[in-house]
Amino acid sequence: MIEKQRIVFSVVIPIYNRPEELSLLLNSIRSQYLDNIELIIVEDGSASSSEHIVDAFKTSLNISYITQENKGPAEARNTGAGYAKGEWLIFFDSDCELPPDWFKTVSREISNQPEMALFGGPDQAMSDFTSFQKGINYAMTSILTTGGIRGSKKKMDMFYPRTFNMGVKRSVFNAVGGFSNLRFGEDLDFSMNVIEKGFECRLLTNAWVYHRRRTSIKAFYKQVFNSGMARLVLEELHPGTLRLVHTLPTFFSVFVLFSMIFSFYNPICIVPVAFIALLWFVHALFQTSSVRTSFWAAICSFVQLVGYGTGFLWAWTLKVTGTKSLSNQYAFRKTFYEK
Protein backbone atom coordinates (compact mmCIF):
# COMPACT_ATOMS: atom_id res chain seq x y z
CA MET A 1 0.00 0.00 0.00
CA ILE A 2 1.38 3.43 -1.01
CA GLU A 3 1.64 5.84 1.90
CA LYS A 4 -0.26 9.08 1.39
CA GLN A 5 1.96 12.15 0.93
CA ARG A 6 2.44 14.14 4.12
CA ILE A 7 1.07 17.69 3.86
CA VAL A 8 3.80 20.23 4.67
CA PHE A 9 2.24 23.46 3.40
CA SER A 10 -1.35 24.56 3.88
CA VAL A 11 -1.86 27.66 1.73
CA VAL A 12 -4.71 29.84 2.99
CA ILE A 13 -6.08 32.51 0.65
CA PRO A 14 -8.96 34.80 1.63
CA ILE A 15 -10.91 36.19 -1.33
CA TYR A 16 -13.51 38.90 -1.69
CA ASN A 17 -15.08 39.77 -5.07
CA ARG A 18 -11.88 39.25 -7.09
CA PRO A 19 -12.05 35.86 -8.82
CA GLU A 20 -9.76 37.02 -11.67
CA GLU A 21 -6.95 37.64 -9.16
CA LEU A 22 -7.35 34.19 -7.67
CA SER A 23 -6.97 32.59 -11.09
CA LEU A 24 -3.56 34.25 -11.61
CA LEU A 25 -2.34 33.26 -8.15
CA LEU A 26 -3.48 29.64 -8.49
CA ASN A 27 -1.87 29.37 -11.90
CA SER A 28 1.45 30.56 -10.48
CA ILE A 29 1.17 27.91 -7.76
CA ARG A 30 0.21 25.16 -10.21
CA SER A 31 3.34 25.79 -12.28
CA GLN A 32 5.51 24.71 -9.33
CA TYR A 33 3.08 22.46 -7.51
CA LEU A 34 4.35 19.79 -5.13
CA ASP A 35 2.39 16.87 -3.68
CA ASN A 36 2.91 18.12 -0.12
CA ILE A 37 0.80 21.26 -0.63
CA GLU A 38 -2.88 21.84 0.03
CA LEU A 39 -4.76 25.04 -0.82
CA ILE A 40 -7.68 26.42 1.18
CA ILE A 41 -9.69 29.21 -0.44
CA VAL A 42 -11.98 31.12 1.92
CA GLU A 43 -14.71 33.13 0.20
CA ASP A 44 -15.42 35.97 2.63
CA GLY A 45 -19.03 36.83 1.85
CA SER A 46 -18.34 37.81 -1.77
CA ALA A 47 -21.03 38.86 -4.20
CA SER A 48 -18.81 37.64 -7.07
CA SER A 49 -18.11 34.00 -6.30
CA SER A 50 -14.76 32.37 -7.06
CA GLU A 51 -16.14 28.83 -6.96
CA HIS A 52 -15.88 28.41 -10.74
CA ILE A 53 -12.22 29.41 -10.58
CA VAL A 54 -11.55 26.83 -7.86
CA ASP A 55 -13.41 24.16 -9.83
CA ALA A 56 -11.14 24.78 -12.83
CA PHE A 57 -8.07 23.92 -10.73
CA LYS A 58 -9.42 20.91 -8.83
CA THR A 59 -7.96 18.36 -11.23
CA SER A 60 -4.43 19.79 -10.87
CA LEU A 61 -4.35 21.08 -7.28
CA ASN A 62 -5.29 19.73 -3.86
CA ILE A 63 -7.72 22.56 -3.25
CA SER A 64 -10.67 23.21 -0.93
CA TYR A 65 -13.29 25.94 -1.18
CA ILE A 66 -14.93 27.35 1.95
CA THR A 67 -17.55 30.08 2.22
CA GLN A 68 -18.45 32.27 5.18
CA GLU A 69 -20.38 35.44 5.85
CA ASN A 70 -18.31 38.59 5.56
CA LYS A 71 -15.95 38.84 8.53
CA GLY A 72 -12.85 40.41 7.04
CA PRO A 73 -9.56 38.88 5.83
CA ALA A 74 -8.17 38.17 9.31
CA GLU A 75 -11.11 36.00 10.32
CA ALA A 76 -11.12 34.38 6.88
CA ARG A 77 -7.52 33.34 7.47
CA ASN A 78 -8.47 31.98 10.89
CA THR A 79 -11.26 29.98 9.26
CA GLY A 80 -8.89 28.54 6.66
CA ALA A 81 -6.31 27.68 9.32
CA GLY A 82 -8.95 25.68 11.13
CA TYR A 83 -9.24 23.34 8.14
CA ALA A 84 -5.49 23.04 7.57
CA LYS A 85 -3.56 19.77 7.88
CA GLY A 86 -0.07 21.01 7.02
CA GLU A 87 2.87 21.63 9.32
CA TRP A 88 3.17 25.16 7.96
CA LEU A 89 0.45 27.71 7.23
CA ILE A 90 1.23 29.90 4.23
CA PHE A 91 -0.71 33.13 3.71
CA PHE A 92 -0.92 35.08 0.46
CA ASP A 93 -3.10 37.99 -0.61
CA SER A 94 -5.28 37.28 -3.62
CA ASP A 95 -3.52 39.97 -5.71
CA CYS A 96 -0.14 38.23 -5.43
CA GLU A 97 1.59 35.79 -7.77
CA LEU A 98 4.55 33.52 -7.08
CA PRO A 99 7.84 33.39 -8.95
CA PRO A 100 9.15 29.97 -10.06
CA ASP A 101 10.48 27.74 -7.27
CA TRP A 102 8.96 29.76 -4.39
CA PHE A 103 8.06 26.55 -2.53
CA LYS A 104 11.39 24.89 -3.23
CA THR A 105 13.16 27.99 -1.91
CA VAL A 106 11.06 28.01 1.26
CA SER A 107 11.49 24.25 1.73
CA ARG A 108 15.24 24.68 1.60
CA GLU A 109 15.17 27.53 4.11
CA ILE A 110 12.99 25.54 6.50
CA SER A 111 15.39 22.60 6.33
CA ASN A 112 18.39 24.86 6.95
CA GLN A 113 16.72 26.77 9.80
CA PRO A 114 14.78 24.23 11.90
CA GLU A 115 14.36 26.73 14.75
CA MET A 116 12.41 29.12 12.51
CA ALA A 117 8.73 29.38 13.46
CA LEU A 118 7.61 32.41 11.43
CA PHE A 119 8.90 33.90 8.20
CA GLY A 120 8.03 36.50 5.65
CA GLY A 121 9.36 37.74 2.36
CA PRO A 122 9.32 40.96 0.33
CA ASP A 123 7.17 41.88 -2.65
CA GLN A 124 8.24 42.98 -6.10
CA ALA A 125 6.76 44.26 -9.34
CA MET A 126 6.37 42.01 -12.36
CA SER A 127 7.44 43.23 -15.80
CA ASP A 128 3.83 43.28 -17.09
CA PHE A 129 2.58 45.52 -14.26
CA THR A 130 1.25 48.92 -15.31
CA SER A 131 3.41 51.98 -14.68
CA PHE A 132 1.01 52.95 -11.90
CA GLN A 133 1.34 49.55 -10.20
CA LYS A 134 5.11 49.79 -10.46
CA GLY A 135 4.91 53.28 -8.98
CA ILE A 136 2.99 51.96 -5.99
CA ASN A 137 5.50 49.15 -5.63
CA TYR A 138 8.29 51.73 -5.44
CA ALA A 139 6.41 53.79 -2.86
CA MET A 140 5.75 50.74 -0.67
CA THR A 141 9.20 49.17 -0.85
CA SER A 142 11.81 51.88 -1.40
CA ILE A 143 14.36 52.68 1.30
CA LEU A 144 13.53 56.37 0.61
CA THR A 145 9.86 55.95 1.55
CA THR A 146 9.17 53.08 3.93
CA GLY A 147 12.72 52.63 5.18
CA GLY A 148 12.82 49.09 3.81
CA ILE A 149 10.65 47.72 6.63
CA ARG A 150 8.67 45.49 4.21
CA GLY A 151 11.58 43.19 3.45
CA SER A 152 14.78 45.05 2.69
CA LYS A 153 18.07 43.85 4.14
CA LYS A 154 18.76 47.48 5.03
CA LYS A 155 15.79 48.38 7.17
CA MET A 156 15.08 50.93 9.89
CA ASP A 157 12.88 48.69 12.05
CA MET A 158 12.55 45.06 13.08
CA PHE A 159 11.06 42.95 10.32
CA TYR A 160 7.50 41.77 10.92
CA PRO A 161 6.02 39.42 8.30
CA ARG A 162 2.82 40.53 6.60
CA THR A 163 0.11 38.30 5.24
CA PHE A 164 0.70 39.06 1.59
CA ASN A 165 3.70 36.71 1.99
CA MET A 166 3.88 34.90 5.34
CA GLY A 167 4.54 31.42 6.68
CA VAL A 168 4.09 30.17 10.24
CA LYS A 169 4.17 26.76 11.89
CA ARG A 170 0.60 25.65 12.48
CA SER A 171 1.41 24.74 16.09
CA VAL A 172 2.72 28.27 16.68
CA PHE A 173 -0.35 29.80 15.00
CA ASN A 174 -2.56 27.86 17.39
CA ALA A 175 -0.37 28.74 20.38
CA VAL A 176 -0.88 32.50 19.85
CA GLY A 177 -4.58 32.16 19.02
CA GLY A 178 -4.43 33.19 15.36
CA PHE A 179 -5.28 36.66 14.11
CA SER A 180 -7.04 39.26 16.23
CA ASN A 181 -10.16 41.20 15.25
CA LEU A 182 -8.28 44.40 14.46
CA ARG A 183 -9.60 46.09 11.36
CA PHE A 184 -6.13 46.87 10.01
CA GLY A 185 -2.64 45.89 11.11
CA GLU A 186 -3.81 42.48 12.30
CA ASP A 187 -0.93 40.76 10.49
CA LEU A 188 1.66 42.92 12.27
CA ASP A 189 -0.16 42.31 15.55
CA PHE A 190 0.05 38.57 14.87
CA SER A 191 3.78 38.73 14.05
CA MET A 192 4.44 40.75 17.19
CA ASN A 193 2.55 38.21 19.29
CA VAL A 194 4.64 35.38 17.87
CA ILE A 195 7.94 37.20 18.47
CA GLU A 196 6.95 38.33 21.98
CA LYS A 197 6.30 34.70 22.91
CA GLY A 198 9.90 33.88 22.06
CA PHE A 199 9.48 32.16 18.70
CA GLU A 200 12.07 32.66 15.96
CA CYS A 201 11.12 34.98 13.08
CA ARG A 202 13.15 35.31 9.88
CA LEU A 203 13.18 37.43 6.75
CA LEU A 204 13.61 35.30 3.63
CA THR A 205 14.70 37.83 1.02
CA ASN A 206 14.77 35.19 -1.72
CA ALA A 207 11.15 34.13 -1.08
CA TRP A 208 9.53 37.18 -2.66
CA VAL A 209 6.17 37.49 -4.41
CA TYR A 210 4.75 39.68 -7.16
CA HIS A 211 2.16 42.06 -5.69
CA ARG A 212 -0.18 43.60 -8.28
CA ARG A 213 -2.15 45.93 -6.00
CA ARG A 214 -5.14 46.60 -8.23
CA THR A 215 -6.05 49.95 -6.78
CA SER A 216 -6.43 53.67 -7.47
CA ILE A 217 -4.85 56.78 -5.96
CA LYS A 218 -7.92 57.24 -3.76
CA ALA A 219 -7.93 53.61 -2.60
CA PHE A 220 -4.16 53.68 -2.08
CA TYR A 221 -4.45 56.78 0.10
CA LYS A 222 -7.18 55.12 2.17
CA GLN A 223 -5.04 52.00 2.57
CA VAL A 224 -1.96 53.84 3.84
CA PHE A 225 -4.10 56.17 5.99
CA ASN A 226 -5.48 53.10 7.75
CA SER A 227 -1.96 51.72 8.11
CA GLY A 228 -0.91 54.95 9.81
CA MET A 229 -3.80 54.65 12.24
CA ALA A 230 -2.99 51.01 12.89
CA ARG A 231 0.57 51.87 13.89
CA LEU A 232 -0.62 53.64 17.08
CA VAL A 233 -3.05 50.81 17.77
CA LEU A 234 -0.12 48.41 17.61
CA GLU A 235 1.89 50.54 20.01
CA GLU A 236 -1.03 50.40 22.44
CA LEU A 237 -1.13 46.60 22.18
CA HIS A 238 2.65 46.11 22.01
CA PRO A 239 4.34 48.92 23.97
CA GLY A 240 7.81 49.77 22.79
CA THR A 241 7.35 48.71 19.15
CA LEU A 242 6.91 52.28 17.89
CA ARG A 243 10.05 53.55 16.14
CA LEU A 244 11.21 56.86 14.73
CA VAL A 245 10.61 55.62 11.19
CA HIS A 246 6.88 55.33 11.98
CA THR A 247 6.63 59.01 12.97
CA LEU A 248 8.60 60.44 10.03
CA PRO A 249 5.61 60.45 7.61
CA THR A 250 3.70 62.66 10.06
CA PHE A 251 6.54 65.19 10.20
CA PHE A 252 6.75 65.03 6.41
CA SER A 253 2.99 65.68 6.10
CA VAL A 254 3.21 68.73 8.37
CA PHE A 255 6.26 69.94 6.44
CA VAL A 256 4.40 69.64 3.11
CA LEU A 257 1.35 71.42 4.52
CA PHE A 258 3.32 74.41 5.80
CA SER A 259 5.43 74.54 2.64
CA MET A 260 2.26 74.81 0.56
CA ILE A 261 0.77 77.47 2.83
CA PHE A 262 3.91 79.62 2.88
CA SER A 263 4.41 79.22 -0.86
CA PHE A 264 1.40 81.52 -1.37
CA TYR A 265 3.50 84.28 0.21
CA ASN A 266 6.87 83.17 -1.16
CA PRO A 267 6.99 80.59 -4.00
CA ILE A 268 10.50 79.54 -3.01
CA CYS A 269 9.01 77.72 0.01
CA ILE A 270 7.79 74.94 -2.28
CA VAL A 271 11.30 74.24 -3.59
CA PRO A 272 12.24 71.71 -0.85
CA VAL A 273 9.10 69.70 -1.60
CA ALA A 274 9.86 69.78 -5.33
CA PHE A 275 13.41 68.64 -4.60
CA ILE A 276 12.14 65.61 -2.67
CA ALA A 277 9.83 64.72 -5.56
CA LEU A 278 12.76 65.02 -7.95
CA LEU A 279 14.86 62.78 -5.70
CA TRP A 280 12.19 60.08 -5.80
CA PHE A 281 11.86 60.45 -9.56
CA VAL A 282 15.61 60.12 -10.17
CA HIS A 283 15.96 57.21 -7.73
CA ALA A 284 13.04 55.37 -9.36
CA LEU A 285 14.42 56.13 -12.82
CA PHE A 286 17.74 54.61 -11.82
CA GLN A 287 15.92 51.45 -10.66
CA THR A 288 13.32 51.09 -13.41
CA SER A 289 14.72 52.96 -16.44
CA SER A 290 11.17 54.15 -17.12
CA VAL A 291 10.18 57.83 -17.11
CA ARG A 292 6.48 56.96 -16.84
CA THR A 293 7.02 54.60 -13.90
CA SER A 294 9.28 57.15 -12.19
CA PHE A 295 6.59 59.82 -12.59
CA TRP A 296 4.06 57.58 -10.85
CA ALA A 297 6.67 56.57 -8.27
CA ALA A 298 7.07 60.21 -7.19
CA ILE A 299 3.30 60.76 -6.98
CA CYS A 300 2.67 57.50 -5.13
CA SER A 301 5.50 58.25 -2.70
CA PHE A 302 3.80 61.51 -1.76
CA VAL A 303 0.48 59.69 -1.33
CA GLN A 304 2.13 56.96 0.73
CA LEU A 305 3.88 59.29 3.16
CA VAL A 306 1.09 61.85 3.48
CA GLY A 307 -1.57 59.14 3.80
CA TYR A 308 0.34 57.24 6.46
CA GLY A 309 1.32 60.45 8.24
CA THR A 310 -2.19 61.88 8.40
CA GLY A 311 -3.56 58.50 9.53
CA PHE A 312 -1.00 58.38 12.32
CA LEU A 313 -1.83 61.98 13.31
CA TRP A 314 -5.57 61.25 13.31
CA ALA A 315 -5.09 58.18 15.53
CA TRP A 316 -2.92 60.24 17.89
CA THR A 317 -5.69 62.86 18.06
CA LEU A 318 -8.27 60.18 18.88
CA LYS A 319 -6.00 58.75 21.54
CA VAL A 320 -5.43 62.13 23.19
CA THR A 321 -9.06 63.24 23.07
CA GLY A 322 -10.91 59.90 23.24
CA THR A 323 -12.22 58.04 26.24
CA LYS A 324 -11.77 54.53 24.83
CA SER A 325 -8.63 52.67 23.89
CA LEU A 326 -7.72 52.77 20.21
CA SER A 327 -7.66 48.97 20.03
CA ASN A 328 -11.31 48.82 21.15
CA GLN A 329 -12.34 51.52 18.67
CA TYR A 330 -10.37 49.93 15.87
CA ALA A 331 -11.72 46.39 16.03
CA PHE A 332 -13.76 44.84 13.23
CA ARG A 333 -17.28 46.20 12.85
CA LYS A 334 -20.07 44.74 10.70
CA THR A 335 -19.27 44.39 7.00
CA PHE A 336 -15.52 44.74 6.74
CA TYR A 337 -15.12 45.97 3.19
CA GLU A 338 -17.79 48.70 3.27
CA LYS A 339 -15.75 51.01 5.47
C-alpha positions as CSV (number, residue, x, y, z in Angstrom):
1,M,0.0,0.0,0.0
2,I,1.4,3.4,-1.0
3,E,1.6,5.8,1.9
4,K,-0.3,9.1,1.4
5,Q,2.0,12.1,0.9
6,R,2.4,14.1,4.1
7,I,1.1,17.7,3.9
8,V,3.8,20.2,4.7
9,F,2.2,23.5,3.4
10,S,-1.4,24.6,3.9
11,V,-1.9,27.7,1.7
12,V,-4.7,29.8,3.0
13,I,-6.1,32.5,0.6
14,P,-9.0,34.8,1.6
15,I,-10.9,36.2,-1.3
16,Y,-13.5,38.9,-1.7
17,N,-15.1,39.8,-5.1
18,R,-11.9,39.3,-7.1
19,P,-12.0,35.9,-8.8
20,E,-9.8,37.0,-11.7
21,E,-6.9,37.6,-9.2
22,L,-7.3,34.2,-7.7
23,S,-7.0,32.6,-11.1
24,L,-3.6,34.2,-11.6
25,L,-2.3,33.3,-8.2
26,L,-3.5,29.6,-8.5
27,N,-1.9,29.4,-11.9
28,S,1.4,30.6,-10.5
29,I,1.2,27.9,-7.8
30,R,0.2,25.2,-10.2
31,S,3.3,25.8,-12.3
32,Q,5.5,24.7,-9.3
33,Y,3.1,22.5,-7.5
34,L,4.4,19.8,-5.1
35,D,2.4,16.9,-3.7
36,N,2.9,18.1,-0.1
37,I,0.8,21.3,-0.6
38,E,-2.9,21.8,0.0
39,L,-4.8,25.0,-0.8
40,I,-7.7,26.4,1.2
41,I,-9.7,29.2,-0.4
42,V,-12.0,31.1,1.9
43,E,-14.7,33.1,0.2
44,D,-15.4,36.0,2.6
45,G,-19.0,36.8,1.9
46,S,-18.3,37.8,-1.8
47,A,-21.0,38.9,-4.2
48,S,-18.8,37.6,-7.1
49,S,-18.1,34.0,-6.3
50,S,-14.8,32.4,-7.1
51,E,-16.1,28.8,-7.0
52,H,-15.9,28.4,-10.7
53,I,-12.2,29.4,-10.6
54,V,-11.6,26.8,-7.9
55,D,-13.4,24.2,-9.8
56,A,-11.1,24.8,-12.8
57,F,-8.1,23.9,-10.7
58,K,-9.4,20.9,-8.8
59,T,-8.0,18.4,-11.2
60,S,-4.4,19.8,-10.9
61,L,-4.3,21.1,-7.3
62,N,-5.3,19.7,-3.9
63,I,-7.7,22.6,-3.3
64,S,-10.7,23.2,-0.9
65,Y,-13.3,25.9,-1.2
66,I,-14.9,27.4,2.0
67,T,-17.5,30.1,2.2
68,Q,-18.4,32.3,5.2
69,E,-20.4,35.4,5.9
70,N,-18.3,38.6,5.6
71,K,-15.9,38.8,8.5
72,G,-12.8,40.4,7.0
73,P,-9.6,38.9,5.8
74,A,-8.2,38.2,9.3
75,E,-11.1,36.0,10.3
76,A,-11.1,34.4,6.9
77,R,-7.5,33.3,7.5
78,N,-8.5,32.0,10.9
79,T,-11.3,30.0,9.3
80,G,-8.9,28.5,6.7
81,A,-6.3,27.7,9.3
82,G,-9.0,25.7,11.1
83,Y,-9.2,23.3,8.1
84,A,-5.5,23.0,7.6
85,K,-3.6,19.8,7.9
86,G,-0.1,21.0,7.0
87,E,2.9,21.6,9.3
88,W,3.2,25.2,8.0
89,L,0.4,27.7,7.2
90,I,1.2,29.9,4.2
91,F,-0.7,33.1,3.7
92,F,-0.9,35.1,0.5
93,D,-3.1,38.0,-0.6
94,S,-5.3,37.3,-3.6
95,D,-3.5,40.0,-5.7
96,C,-0.1,38.2,-5.4
97,E,1.6,35.8,-7.8
98,L,4.5,33.5,-7.1
99,P,7.8,33.4,-9.0
100,P,9.2,30.0,-10.1
101,D,10.5,27.7,-7.3
102,W,9.0,29.8,-4.4
103,F,8.1,26.6,-2.5
104,K,11.4,24.9,-3.2
105,T,13.2,28.0,-1.9
106,V,11.1,28.0,1.3
107,S,11.5,24.3,1.7
108,R,15.2,24.7,1.6
109,E,15.2,27.5,4.1
110,I,13.0,25.5,6.5
111,S,15.4,22.6,6.3
112,N,18.4,24.9,6.9
113,Q,16.7,26.8,9.8
114,P,14.8,24.2,11.9
115,E,14.4,26.7,14.8
116,M,12.4,29.1,12.5
117,A,8.7,29.4,13.5
118,L,7.6,32.4,11.4
119,F,8.9,33.9,8.2
120,G,8.0,36.5,5.7
121,G,9.4,37.7,2.4
122,P,9.3,41.0,0.3
123,D,7.2,41.9,-2.6
124,Q,8.2,43.0,-6.1
125,A,6.8,44.3,-9.3
126,M,6.4,42.0,-12.4
127,S,7.4,43.2,-15.8
128,D,3.8,43.3,-17.1
129,F,2.6,45.5,-14.3
130,T,1.2,48.9,-15.3
131,S,3.4,52.0,-14.7
132,F,1.0,53.0,-11.9
133,Q,1.3,49.5,-10.2
134,K,5.1,49.8,-10.5
135,G,4.9,53.3,-9.0
136,I,3.0,52.0,-6.0
137,N,5.5,49.2,-5.6
138,Y,8.3,51.7,-5.4
139,A,6.4,53.8,-2.9
140,M,5.7,50.7,-0.7
141,T,9.2,49.2,-0.8
142,S,11.8,51.9,-1.4
143,I,14.4,52.7,1.3
144,L,13.5,56.4,0.6
145,T,9.9,56.0,1.5
146,T,9.2,53.1,3.9
147,G,12.7,52.6,5.2
148,G,12.8,49.1,3.8
149,I,10.6,47.7,6.6
150,R,8.7,45.5,4.2
151,G,11.6,43.2,3.5
152,S,14.8,45.1,2.7
153,K,18.1,43.8,4.1
154,K,18.8,47.5,5.0
155,K,15.8,48.4,7.2
156,M,15.1,50.9,9.9
157,D,12.9,48.7,12.1
158,M,12.6,45.1,13.1
159,F,11.1,43.0,10.3
160,Y,7.5,41.8,10.9
161,P,6.0,39.4,8.3
162,R,2.8,40.5,6.6
163,T,0.1,38.3,5.2
164,F,0.7,39.1,1.6
165,N,3.7,36.7,2.0
166,M,3.9,34.9,5.3
167,G,4.5,31.4,6.7
168,V,4.1,30.2,10.2
169,K,4.2,26.8,11.9
170,R,0.6,25.6,12.5
171,S,1.4,24.7,16.1
172,V,2.7,28.3,16.7
173,F,-0.3,29.8,15.0
174,N,-2.6,27.9,17.4
175,A,-0.4,28.7,20.4
176,V,-0.9,32.5,19.9
177,G,-4.6,32.2,19.0
178,G,-4.4,33.2,15.4
179,F,-5.3,36.7,14.1
180,S,-7.0,39.3,16.2
181,N,-10.2,41.2,15.2
182,L,-8.3,44.4,14.5
183,R,-9.6,46.1,11.4
184,F,-6.1,46.9,10.0
185,G,-2.6,45.9,11.1
186,E,-3.8,42.5,12.3
187,D,-0.9,40.8,10.5
188,L,1.7,42.9,12.3
189,D,-0.2,42.3,15.5
190,F,0.1,38.6,14.9
191,S,3.8,38.7,14.1
192,M,4.4,40.8,17.2
193,N,2.5,38.2,19.3
194,V,4.6,35.4,17.9
195,I,7.9,37.2,18.5
196,E,7.0,38.3,22.0
197,K,6.3,34.7,22.9
198,G,9.9,33.9,22.1
199,F,9.5,32.2,18.7
200,E,12.1,32.7,16.0
201,C,11.1,35.0,13.1
202,R,13.2,35.3,9.9
203,L,13.2,37.4,6.8
204,L,13.6,35.3,3.6
205,T,14.7,37.8,1.0
206,N,14.8,35.2,-1.7
207,A,11.2,34.1,-1.1
208,W,9.5,37.2,-2.7
209,V,6.2,37.5,-4.4
210,Y,4.7,39.7,-7.2
211,H,2.2,42.1,-5.7
212,R,-0.2,43.6,-8.3
213,R,-2.1,45.9,-6.0
214,R,-5.1,46.6,-8.2
215,T,-6.1,49.9,-6.8
216,S,-6.4,53.7,-7.5
217,I,-4.8,56.8,-6.0
218,K,-7.9,57.2,-3.8
219,A,-7.9,53.6,-2.6
220,F,-4.2,53.7,-2.1
221,Y,-4.5,56.8,0.1
222,K,-7.2,55.1,2.2
223,Q,-5.0,52.0,2.6
224,V,-2.0,53.8,3.8
225,F,-4.1,56.2,6.0
226,N,-5.5,53.1,7.8
227,S,-2.0,51.7,8.1
228,G,-0.9,54.9,9.8
229,M,-3.8,54.7,12.2
230,A,-3.0,51.0,12.9
231,R,0.6,51.9,13.9
232,L,-0.6,53.6,17.1
233,V,-3.1,50.8,17.8
234,L,-0.1,48.4,17.6
235,E,1.9,50.5,20.0
236,E,-1.0,50.4,22.4
237,L,-1.1,46.6,22.2
238,H,2.7,46.1,22.0
239,P,4.3,48.9,24.0
240,G,7.8,49.8,22.8
241,T,7.4,48.7,19.1
242,L,6.9,52.3,17.9
243,R,10.1,53.5,16.1
244,L,11.2,56.9,14.7
245,V,10.6,55.6,11.2
246,H,6.9,55.3,12.0
247,T,6.6,59.0,13.0
248,L,8.6,60.4,10.0
249,P,5.6,60.5,7.6
250,T,3.7,62.7,10.1
251,F,6.5,65.2,10.2
252,F,6.7,65.0,6.4
253,S,3.0,65.7,6.1
254,V,3.2,68.7,8.4
255,F,6.3,69.9,6.4
256,V,4.4,69.6,3.1
257,L,1.4,71.4,4.5
258,F,3.3,74.4,5.8
259,S,5.4,74.5,2.6
260,M,2.3,74.8,0.6
261,I,0.8,77.5,2.8
262,F,3.9,79.6,2.9
263,S,4.4,79.2,-0.9
264,F,1.4,81.5,-1.4
265,Y,3.5,84.3,0.2
266,N,6.9,83.2,-1.2
267,P,7.0,80.6,-4.0
268,I,10.5,79.5,-3.0
269,C,9.0,77.7,0.0
270,I,7.8,74.9,-2.3
271,V,11.3,74.2,-3.6
272,P,12.2,71.7,-0.8
273,V,9.1,69.7,-1.6
274,A,9.9,69.8,-5.3
275,F,13.4,68.6,-4.6
276,I,12.1,65.6,-2.7
277,A,9.8,64.7,-5.6
278,L,12.8,65.0,-8.0
279,L,14.9,62.8,-5.7
280,W,12.2,60.1,-5.8
281,F,11.9,60.5,-9.6
282,V,15.6,60.1,-10.2
283,H,16.0,57.2,-7.7
284,A,13.0,55.4,-9.4
285,L,14.4,56.1,-12.8
286,F,17.7,54.6,-11.8
287,Q,15.9,51.5,-10.7
288,T,13.3,51.1,-13.4
289,S,14.7,53.0,-16.4
290,S,11.2,54.2,-17.1
291,V,10.2,57.8,-17.1
292,R,6.5,57.0,-16.8
293,T,7.0,54.6,-13.9
294,S,9.3,57.2,-12.2
295,F,6.6,59.8,-12.6
296,W,4.1,57.6,-10.9
297,A,6.7,56.6,-8.3
298,A,7.1,60.2,-7.2
299,I,3.3,60.8,-7.0
300,C,2.7,57.5,-5.1
301,S,5.5,58.2,-2.7
302,F,3.8,61.5,-1.8
303,V,0.5,59.7,-1.3
304,Q,2.1,57.0,0.7
305,L,3.9,59.3,3.2
306,V,1.1,61.9,3.5
307,G,-1.6,59.1,3.8
308,Y,0.3,57.2,6.5
309,G,1.3,60.5,8.2
310,T,-2.2,61.9,8.4
311,G,-3.6,58.5,9.5
312,F,-1.0,58.4,12.3
313,L,-1.8,62.0,13.3
314,W,-5.6,61.2,13.3
315,A,-5.1,58.2,15.5
316,W,-2.9,60.2,17.9
317,T,-5.7,62.9,18.1
318,L,-8.3,60.2,18.9
319,K,-6.0,58.7,21.5
320,V,-5.4,62.1,23.2
321,T,-9.1,63.2,23.1
322,G,-10.9,59.9,23.2
323,T,-12.2,58.0,26.2
324,K,-11.8,54.5,24.8
325,S,-8.6,52.7,23.9
326,L,-7.7,52.8,20.2
327,S,-7.7,49.0,20.0
328,N,-11.3,48.8,21.1
329,Q,-12.3,51.5,18.7
330,Y,-10.4,49.9,15.9
331,A,-11.7,46.4,16.0
332,F,-13.8,44.8,13.2
333,R,-17.3,46.2,12.9
334,K,-20.1,44.7,10.7
335,T,-19.3,44.4,7.0
336,F,-15.5,44.7,6.7
337,Y,-15.1,46.0,3.2
338,E,-17.8,48.7,3.3
339,K,-15.7,51.0,5.5
